[in-house]
Amino acid sequence: MTLQTPAMTEQAMSEQPPTEAMQAGEGRRLLALPGIAAIVGALVTAGASFAVLLGLTPLDPDYDTTLALIGINLAFILLLVALISREVHRIVMARRRGKAASRLHVRIVALFSLVAAIPALMVAVIASVTLDIGLDRWFEIRTKVIINSSLSIAEAYVNENARNLQDTTLSMAYDLDANRTLYGLDRTGFRTRMSQHVTGRGLDHAALIRADGSFIMQAETQADFPMPAPPIEAVRTAGDGLPVLIEPRVRNIIGAIVKLHEIDDAYLYTIRSVDPEVIKARQIVRANTEEYRALESNRLTTQVAFALAYLGVTLIVVLSAIWTGIALADRLVRPIRQLIGAADEVATGNLEVAVPVRASDGDVGSLGDTFNKMILQLKSQRNELLGAKDLIDERRRFSEAVLAGVTAGVIGVDRDGVISIVNRSAERMLSIRSEAALGRRLSEMLPHIGRVFEIARGSGRAAHREQVTFFRGGSERTFDVQVTLEEGGGSDGAASYVVTVDDITDLVAAQRSSAWADVARRIAHEIKNPLTPIQLSAERIRRRFGAAITEDREVFDQCTQTIIRQVGDIGRMVDEFSAFARMPKPDMQTIDLREPLREASFLVEVSRADIAFARDFGAEPLTGTFDARLLSQAFGNLIKNAAEAIEAAERESGEKGAILIRAGRAGRDIVVDVIDNGKGLPRENRQRLLEPYTTTREKGTGLGLAIVKKIVEDHGGRLELHDAPADFHGGRGAMIRIVLPGARPGGAGQGKTEKAENGV
């Protein structure tokens, strides 16, 4: 048989550097020498022991000789056990360190050990039984039977009393558990109850004890001997819930301990005396039995000597099997372990590994070669995937940069109308949040745009464009919506749609303003030219023919005055047209906006005593770069419109008109609100009121709000139309809001810089 320890395996050598592996191999070979010496010595000792015990040598197999053989065999057995333990420890430690294929390694070694040990153990058992039968012929079997029978009779008597006491104790314990309430309320009554049990059941003593052996209470008895303390080991054993019997040893009493289930930390301890003559006879039989067994001491040593010899041979076989199993396991496991290690490296993303393949590895070597080819393919495919991923990431970043940079709002929608992409311009333009919009249907999130999308999807055309108008950010805005079909743009290859939204409110307003300004110039030119001759002609007729006309003179004067007055009204209207068409360029200066507000509100207040004016400008200066004259004109127009709206409103008798003018900062902006409790603004087409020649009053020209809007926009601000807040006369009326760029608190305005920051 070839004996090879794990210290000599190729696996251990291959996992270390060459120099360290050689040094470790030499050291392990030195460690293998004691094992070989122990095996040789154990074989020689076992053979000599068999020869001496079988009488094949001049040595007499007496007690001393047998003891010497036992000592020598035991020493070699201990040495073999140490060697086996060392090998088992190495295998277990390799398993605990999580070495690859260590479980397979352990199974192979265990299989070899069992295959070698089980037959040897069976032979040892059979030999021991055969030896025992042979030795029975050397002793008086009948005498042994008689002694054992006598001892059995005495033991049976004691056991019968013990079983009786056990049943009695269990029955008594059940009754005491049933009287748990009495135990908690009346300890004296409970003790009386326990004493009645002792008397009725023929016990000598009974007591309740704790887990540490201390007495809780003891029953009153007529016994002529005191109750002994309970053995603490028996009390601990009874803690498992099973009754424990205390056998008689020196005295003729037996005891029982059982744990009570209904009373916490309480055990029932009972004592009953037995016939002292039987106990005395039992002790005599035991003494005789021990004496007889002492006569058999040499038989025991002989059996032990044979058993140790057999055990030594068995351990030799087991150790050899372990070494053989380890050597074979190393040969089989080494390539598997390398494969597992390489697979673990691949799992961490390292594709630069390769499994060393040897010609002696056989089929496992073919597996390693296949594994290496697979790794090369994975590496090539991974490089291709990484390249494709980088290209996709680059395109995605470019697309995101384009979407983030474009001023138009872009919304990606799948074929079911669910939003998948929203760029920052769309968030800002439509007052939505990307997180809230993604995953929702476009028709639910933006109904007006969703209607255009449904029309485009139903038409089947590649592109569809439409203008829609709806409220966003507190004002009515006009958007140009284009829906474009993208074939195969979805994640599953299905069709998707790109919805492009442009806010053209300012563009439309600018176009209308430009058109109206051109109309205003033409009207002013075409109408104003004949007005002067008409007025002069009417005045000349009145002077020339006024004295000559005596009949219907009153009608004559009234007609001429009407002509002159109407010409003046038309002239003033033409002047307004001219003013709208040729708005002066603002003269920007750093001012406190509260001054033009006070001036404009005061001018209207002095002429309208029937209206309650309120001002809230705050204590903080509202500094900015403005044209004071133009802003006073704008504020005056707004306050005047508010007064006219109050005059046109239907109010309950006694209800007074009210105008609130407030101003304050909102970040870097200055917000001015003009609130009235007049007739309010229409809900539909409210934003059209900012266009020229659009008015809700019978005699209005429709230029007031248009002029205010132009002045505000020239200052880089915006004009908003709202309903009155709920806390102002129940929300009745209108609120006109002007938002202007202000200077930093505590600093001067920057004029053009602030206008540029606000998109002007």
MOJOJO-V184791 format. One record per residue. N is the residue number from 1. RES is the residue in one letter. SS is DSSP state (H for helix, E for strand, C for the rest). Layout:
n=(N N)
res=(RES RES)
ss=(SS SS)
//
This chain:
n=(1 2 3 4 5 6 7 8 9 10 11 12 13 14 15 16 17 18 19 20 21 22 23 24 25 26 27 28 29 30 31 32 33 34 35 36 37 38 39 40 41 42 43 44 45 46 47 48 49 50 51 52 53 54 55 56 57 58 59 60 61 62 63 64 65 66 67 68 69 70 71 72 73 74 75 76 77 78 79 80 81 82 83 84 85 86 87 88 89 90 91 92 93 94 95 96 97 98 99 100 101 102 103 104 105 106 107 108 109 110 111 112 113 114 115 116 117 118 119 120 121 122 123 124 125 126 127 128 129 130 131 132 133 134 135 136 137 138 139 140 141 142 143 144 145 146 147 148 149 150 151 152 153 154 155 156 157 158 159 160 161 162 163 164 165 166 167 168 169 170 171 172 173 174 175 176 177 178 179 180 181 182 183 184 185 186 187 188 189 190 191 192 193 194 195 196 197 198 199 200 201 202 203 204 205 206 207 208 209 210 211 212 213 214 215 216 217 218 219 220 221 222 223 224 225 226 227 228 229 230 231 232 233 234 235 236 237 238 239 240 241 242 243 244 245 246 247 248 249 250 251 252 253 254 255 256 257 258 259 260 261 262 263 264 265 266 267 268 269 270 271 272 273 274 275 276 277 278 279 280 281 282 283 284 285 286 287 288 289 290 291 292 293 294 295 296 297 298 299 300 301 302 303 304 305 306 307 308 309 310 311 312 313 314 315 316 317 318 319 320 321 322 323 324 325 326 327 328 329 330 331 332 333 334 335 336 337 338 339 340 341 342 343 344 345 346 347 348 349 350 351 352 353 354 355 356 357 358 359 360 361 362 363 364 365 366 367 368 369 370 371 372 373 374 375 376 377 378 379 380 381 382 383 384 385 386 387 388 389 390 391 392 393 394 395 396 397 398 399 400 401 402 403 404 405 406 407 408 409 410 411 412 413 414 415 416 417 418 419 420 421 422 423 424 425 426 427 428 429 430 431 432 433 434 435 436 437 438 439 440 441 442 443 444 445 446 447 448 449 450 451 452 453 454 455 456 457 458 459 460 461 462 463 464 465 466 467 468 469 470 471 472 473 474 475 476 477 478 479 480 481 482 483 484 485 486 487 488 489 490 491 492 493 494 495 496 497 498 499 500 501 502 503 504 505 506 507 508 509 510 511 512 513 514 515 516 517 518 519 520 521 522 523 524 525 526 527 528 529 530 531 532 533 534 535 536 537 538 539 540 541 542 543 544 545 546 547 548 549 550 551 552 553 554 555 556 557 558 559 560 561 562 563 564 565 566 567 568 569 570 571 572 573 574 575 576 577 578 579 580 581 582 583 584 585 586 587 588 589 590 591 592 593 594 595 596 597 598 599 600 601 602 603 604 605 606 607 608 609 610 611 612 613 614 615 616 617 618 619 620 621 622 623 624 625 626 627 628 629 630 631 632 633 634 635 636 637 638 639 640 641 642 643 644 645 646 647 648 649 650 651 652 653 654 655 656 657 658 659 660 661 662 663 664 665 666 667 668 669 670 671 672 673 674 675 676 677 678 679 680 681 682 683 684 685 686 687 688 689 690 691 692 693 694 695 696 697 698 699 700 701 702 703 704 705 706 707 708 709 710 711 712 713 714 715 716 717 718 719 720 721 722 723 724 725 726 727 728 729 730 731 732 733 734 735 736 737 738 739 740 741 742 743 744 745 746 747 748 749 750 751 752 753 754 755 756 757 758 759 760)
res=(M T L Q T P A M T E Q A M S E Q P P T E A M Q A G E G R R L L A L P G I A A I V G A L V T A G A S F A V L L G L T P L D P D Y D T T L A L I G I N L A F I L L L V A L I S R E V H R I V M A R R R G K A A S R L H V R I V A L F S L V A A I P A L M V A V I A S V T L D I G L D R W F E I R T K V I I N S S L S I A E A Y V N E N A R N L Q D T T L S M A Y D L D A N R T L Y G L D R T G F R T R M S Q H V T G R G L D H A A L I R A D G S F I M Q A E T Q A D F P M P A P P I E A V R T A G D G L P V L I E P R V R N I I G A I V K L H E I D D A Y L Y T I R S V D P E V I K A R Q I V R A N T E E Y R A L E S N R L T T Q V A F A L A Y L G V T L I V V L S A I W T G I A L A D R L V R P I R Q L I G A A D E V A T G N L E V A V P V R A S D G D V G S L G D T F N K M I L Q L K S Q R N E L L G A K D L I D E R R R F S E A V L A G V T A G V I G V D R D G V I S I V N R S A E R M L S I R S E A A L G R R L S E M L P H I G R V F E I A R G S G R A A H R E Q V T F F R G G S E R T F D V Q V T L E E G G G S D G A A S Y V V T V D D I T D L V A A Q R S S A W A D V A R R I A H E I K N P L T P I Q L S A E R I R R R F G A A I T E D R E V F D Q C T Q T I I R Q V G D I G R M V D E F S A F A R M P K P D M Q T I D L R E P L R E A S F L V E V S R A D I A F A R D F G A E P L T G T F D A R L L S Q A F G N L I K N A A E A I E A A E R E S G E K G A I L I R A G R A G R D I V V D V I D N G K G L P R E N R Q R L L E P Y T T T R E K G T G L G L A I V K K I V E D H G G R L E L H D A P A D F H G G R G A M I R I V L P G A R P G G A G Q G K T E K A E N G V)
ss=(C C C C C H H H C H H H H H C C C H H H H H H H H H H H H H H H H H H H H H H H H H H H H H H H H H H H H C C C C C C C C C H H H H H H H H H H H H H H H H H H H H H H H H H H H H H H H H H H C C C C C H H H H H H H H H H H H H H H H H H H H H H H H H H H H H H H H H H H C C C C H H H H H H H H H H H H H H H H H H H H H H H H H H H H H H H H H H H H H H C H H H H H H C H H H H H H H H H H H H H H C C C C E E E E E C C C C C E E E E C C C C C C C C C C C C C H H H H H H H C C C C C E E E C C C C C C E E E E E E E C C C C C C C E E E E E E E C C H H H H H H H H H H H H H H H H H H H H C H H H H H H H H H H H H H H H H H H H H H H H H H H H H H H H H H H H H H H H H H H H H H H H H H H H C C C C C C C C C C C H H H C H H H H H H H H H H H H H H H H H H H H H H H H H H H H H H H H H H H H H H H H H H H C C C E E E E E E C C C E E E E E C H H H H H H H C C C H H H H C C C E H H H H C H H H H H H H H H H H H H C C C E E E E E E E E E E C C E E E E E E E E E E E E C C C C C C C C C E E E E E E E E C H H H H H H H H H H H H H H H H H H H H H H H H H H H H H H H H H H H H H H H H H C C C C C C C H H H H H H H H H H H H H H H H H H H H H H H H H H H H H C C C C C C C E E E E H H H H H H H H H H H H H C C C C C E E E E E E C C C C C C E E E E C H H H H H H H H H H H H H H H H H H H H H C C C C C C C C E E E E E E E E E E C C E E E E E E E E C C C C C C C C C H H H H H C C C C C C C C C C C C C H H H H H H H H H H H C C C E E E E E E C C C C C H H H C C E E E E E E E E C C C C C C C C C C H H H H H H C C C)
//
